[in-house]
Structure formats: C-alpha cells, structure tokens
Amino acid sequence: MKYRPTWRTARKLSQFLFLVLFLVLFRKTDYAGSDTLPYAVNIFFRWDPLVAATVMLSARKFILLLFPSLFIILLTIVFGRVFCGWICPVGTLLDWLDKGIRPKPRPSIRFRKIKYLLLVLLLVSSLFGLQLIGFLDPFSLLVRGGTFAVDPIFNLIASGFFNTVYTHAPALAEHVTEPVYTVLKNGILPFRQSFYFLSGLSLLILAAIGAMEKLGKRFWCRNLCPLGAMLALFSRWSFFRRIPSSSCKNCPQCAPNCRMNAFDPDSGKLHHEECNMCMDCVDDCLNQSPRFTFTRQRGGPETDLSRRAFVASALAGIALPLAVKVNAASRVPRPLLLRPPGVKNETDFLSRCVRCGECMKVCIENALQPCFFESGYEGMFSPRLVPRLGYCEFNCTLCGQVCPTGAIPNLSLPEKQKAVIGIAVFDINRCLPYANGVPCMVCEEHCPTSPKAIRFRNKTVMNREGNQVPVKQPYIKEGLCIGCGICENKCPLPGASAVRVITASGGGDTESGYGGE
Amino acid sequence: MDRRDFLRQVAKWTAGALLAAPVFRITPELLAAEQPVAKVAIGTGTDTAALVKRVLAPFGGMKAFVKPGDRVVVKPNIGWDRRPEQAADTNPDVVKAVVELVLLAGAKEVLVFDNTCNEERRCYHQSGIKPALDGMKKVRCSYIDKRKFVPVDISKGKSIHKWLFYRDALEADCYINVPVAKHHSLAGLTIGLKNIMGVIGGHRGRIHHNIGQNLADLNTVIRPAVTIVDATRILLRNGPQGGRLQDVKVLNTVLASPDIVAADAVATTLFGLKPADIPATRAAAEMGLGEMNLNRIKKIRV
C-alpha cells in the first residue's frame, strides 16, 4: 500500500516530540557543572496561560516571566485547542494509556461542565488572594508526580538491580552490567537517589488521572482540566474549524470515535470548544471528507457553563479565601517552616507558588520538600527546607532560577548568600561539647559563611567520667547565620540534631504580629 | 528440593555472600619500613608544573614512586565547593601537574577522587579539578561510588579499630597524597594526614571526637608513596573551607616527601606553628608513622 501522509501521523509526531521535550527538560532540571542552567527548563509552566492568569491575579503584579503564555493564547485563538491535542504531555500520556485501558465508548457528557466550574473557582479565589492552581494544573500534577514518585522509583529499581549484581553476582556479570549502568547514569537515570515527602500521594493523583480514562477517553481533559477549560473558552473565537460542523446522520465513524466526545449526542453538532484538533475524523471519514480550514463561521451549541453554575462557583471562589483567612493555623507561629532562600513574605510566596515542584526537583541536596499541612492546607505541596534531609548549598542558586513565577526570587549569588532562611540554635542538652565534654565542632567546620556564623568559646567542663576537661563550645553569631542548615544536616549525633534551624521571623503570618519583619 | 528447603538455601547463601567482606591488613613489617632519614623537598615558584617536578627530583622524580603499568590513585582535597583562589581545595594546577607526571612515569590508569563535604558535583567543578582533568586519557576523575566502601580492620589502631575505606584507594598500586595546607579549627591544620578523610566512608563526623589519634589510626591503613603538599595558596583562618580572599596567603610553594608526617611537620612551619601543635602530627609520630622532629628532617630547598 502506498504511504499516504495523514493528519494522525503529524499529530502523533508532534505529541511525541513535545513529550520528549518535556522529559528532556525534566532531566535537565539538575545541576550539570555550571552555576546557571542553560535551558528554560520551566517553559511548560511559563507558557501555561492559567498559571499566568491565576498568579498575576493573586500576586496583583505583571510578571514578565510568564509572558510566553501569550503565545499559547494566540495559538488557541487562531487554531483552537491544538495545545490539548498536539502538545500537552498529559494528553499524550492519556492517549497512550488508552491502548491498554480500553476506555468506555461514548461516555457521558454531563461532567463536562466541572472543568469550567473549577476554572471559575481558581480564577475568583486567585482574585481574592488564594492560589489553588497547584492542585489542578496539569503540569504541576505531572512534574510533581514525576519528581516525587516516578523518577525516584525508576532509579530505585535500576540501582537495586545493578547494585545486587555488583554486590552478589560473580565478577563476570559485573563486567556486563556496570558499563550499562554507567551509560544509564550518564543520561537517563537521575544523578542520585532522591527522597520526597508525599511521594505516595503524588503518585496516587497521577494514577487517579490515568484510571479515570476507564470512564471514557480523555476523561481528565474533557471534564476536569481547568487549563483545558480556559483554552476552550479562548477557542470559541478561533478561525480554524471543522467543516461541516456536525457529524453525518447514521454514520458510525467520527462522532462515536471522537476522543473528546465533542459531537452533541442528539443533534450531532460539534462543540468546537471541546474539539482538540486531533483530526482523526478527517483521516477516518468513510465518504465525503470533513475538512479543518480557516472560516468565519461561528456559533455551535452553547458552552456548558450556565449562569447559575457560574455564580455558585464564583461564590465558592470567594468563600474559600475567607475560610483560609479565619483558619487558626495562619495565626500560629511556624518556627520550622523554612522557605527557600530569598522568600521573604509567606503570603506573597503562597500567592505566587504554583506547586510545580521544579525547585524541589532541582535542589541538589534534596533539601527542598513538599509541605503537607505544615503551611496550612492551602500550602500543600509548597516547598520547605528540611535540613536534616539536606541543606541549602551556599553557592547554589538553582531554585530561584527554575521558579517559573518568581515566587522564589532569582537571586544573584552574592544576594543569595545573604538571604536569611532561618537561624540555627544549639540544643546544649545534647550538643557534645556542652553535654558530655567531648570535642566535636563538625558544625563549625561546615559553616559556609565567612567569617563563620558558628564560633566557639574555650571552656572547661566536666565530662562523663567526672574529669574537668577543656573543650571548644560552639555558639551562633547572630547576623551572620543565614540558616542554610548544613550544621543541622551534618551534626554527628544520631537522630535529632543538636543544632536546629528555626525561622528568623517566627514563621507566622507577618501581619498577625507574630515576629513579623 | 521443596520450597522451604529452597528458601533456606537462598538465605544461607545470601548470608554467606554478605558476610564475606574483604579484609585488608597492614602488617607490622610494612609499618616498620620507614625512611631512615626523613627528607622533605620544598620549592617556590610561579610555574606550578615545573615546581611540582622540581620538588620530586631529589627523590628521583615521579618514576621513583610509579612503576610502568601501575594503577595510581592521586588523592587531592576536593572537600569543598570553593574556587581555587579561595584555597579550600587542592590547587587544580598542582593536581594536573602530578597527574601528568604520573602518566609520564608510565601509569596504566590514574584515579582522582575525594569523598566531598559539599555536594560532590559542585566541589569537583568549582574546585577546577574536574575541568582541569577532563579529556585527559587514562585519567578518571569520578565521583565516589558508595558501594565501593569496604570495612577494614585497623589492627594498629589505638582509638578506632574498624572503618570503611574506599576500595580504589586500598587496591591502588601507588597512592599519591596531594593535600592542600590550610587552617582547621579543631585539627589545628589540615594537611597530609587529614587528607585521609577523603577515602573513608561511614559516619565521618565521629572522627572529630578524638581527631588526632583517629587520623593517625586511619593513616596506618593507607600509606602514600609520596605526599605532595600544595602550599601555593594557604588558608590562614576560617578553615577548613574559608571563602574570603583576605584569609588566603599566596606562597607559591610546594612540598614533597615520602614521609607523610615529615611533610606535615614542615608544612606546619609555613603557618608559624610547631609540628607538635597539631594533634594528628603528634599522634602519627608517636605511632612511628614518620618523623616530626624538625631537627631530624632534612629540608631540601629546590
């Protein structure tokens, strides 16, 4: 049979290439020998118009970083939801999943309006200062699931296999597996095994999105994705449309097979804003071919959002920020909630953070971890420093570089080295030179500021044997400590460290009077 | 064989494989094989490569230590994420010069590594050592592979009797110690003896509780063929990682000696200190690892 180029081939190629781009950027979100990352690894977030809209609303600022989103808006206004059909890596993965999962044909269309309700809720609550996009943005969900669960599990399996062979198999096997492992480590596997809180939850969310496919093709995209909803609204103006705009009567081809179920089941009319331009109906038509072309034709069925539903959703968008405001959690000091370097104000930070997980992915010490309820339920998945797991590397500015919204400011190295994350305090009941008269000073050795923020005094104390011994006792020089946490991380005591970093400002809402700046 | 029997067999074999960790012992004879008179060559100059060559000349050059076909470990200090001019890590020019001489002496392979304190990729790059060695044939500047730490009985140890050592360092045909000389608030100074910290694994913080004796004990396991001390820039304060250029003094000096204690002793004088001020030097000399009495060390100016 003669090869005939089809729309489907082109679309699949585009989906594949954008997925590869996504995965390459994911892998490149890491230190590679240079202080600055050479690629815009966060581009998927920066061209996301929903991220741009919610962040600019809640932060009440124009954010230049997010201007690539204009490109996606423009693309949608001209061509409709091609982003959903040809670009979005979540959509691509769901399409691939369909081969194994066998979705229910001709699924119900009554859930379709949920995505609009969610969109309205997100936008209105952003307007009132509550940023919830991280819970629903498809890239946030995907990058977090990848960062917190899929990638570490992938590495665990690989290293588990290769290490077992290395340790237990005869040397002969090692000569085969180790070169393979080296190659994998140099390109495909992450540099080291990382660990994250909420790994299970993040994986569960991805799995749920996948499992929903069983209820119908592109269930997430059709019914829930708020970015899809936003692009659907923009696509109502688009010029590039299908002709004819309805399916043919009694033909079993395009309407039942439409992955977006975009044809009205009764009238056969196409909901243009539901169509993601996959063009399968063009390729598969049995007789006279439908076309996608530039047209001035408008109209089609109404959008699924009723006025009543819009009002209800908007009211919820107002109520949620108010509920957060009166949550007592925001009044309690949070001394252990350490934010990434350069973050000054908790409220500003949460209004900008889209929980994309990029900072936690790039953190070379695996120190940035997702919050669960440490910063209130509205702060779930936002990053915090957990020094006992990893410390903030003094010469590293990567988290600020990858943050797509500037929630973590992109500081120059001298600025970052002065940015106060918190302050270290000693627990002299446990610290060896205080408690046992044993010399130690590991914290002082690692303290990166110059001059050092950890100093020592020469003291004579009684040790465990009851002898008076001279020791050097460490203390913190305030004003020099930036709270990087390397002291807490390297403290040789088992279990809890004898030096801990706490927030310099008290960590509460700064307006609340608790240790504001 | 039923299932129960099979599982029992698997368990036994696994246990056997796990327990049969290799043991490296340094015999007393090897420890006793010391230099009759300690010699330390010391030289100054701005051409680092030529300087390194010059300080090795009194001992017969690098070929006195490296035999053709040897697998050689060159162990610099790459502990910190600092730039060369901050003098917290061994000067990359010194490392490169040593590696080039080792290759010239006919080494089969040169391994350069350190168990770093800061993130390893940052240390290797920022110190300038990995960039300096990249592209050199037969040279591997690779990161520590945690699987390669093996428990070693330290039979001569007074304070520690067992520790994890890096296999590549233990198995090397020739081990060349290339420390940087710098201030350290607990150890006094960190020079050759303390550089051993970079080839051990485990909970390294524990070493600090009796640092002088512990370092001496560790040094009974791996004995460098030669210690080449980088004193091109020395860190006077705020060590071991420094950061400020005002704490750095440029000396353009390199020392070399097959006797690690003598090398440390002479390097200590560059800081205006006496060898006995450094606990590790004292403990190592007491254990017979080398000479620290400056009167009995022949200083060769080159």
Interface residues (C-beta under 8 A of the other chain):
Chain A: Y31 A32 G33 S34 N163 Y166 T167 H168 F191 I364 E365 E393 F394 N395 C396 L432 V438 P439 C440 M441 V442 E444 E445 H446 P448 T449 S450 P451 K452 F456 K472 K490 C491 P492
Chain B: T14 A17 D81 C117 N118 E119 R121 R122 H125 Q126 K130 R147 H184 S185 L186 H203 G205 R206 H208 H209 N210 I211 R237 N238 P240 Q241 G242 G243 R244 D247
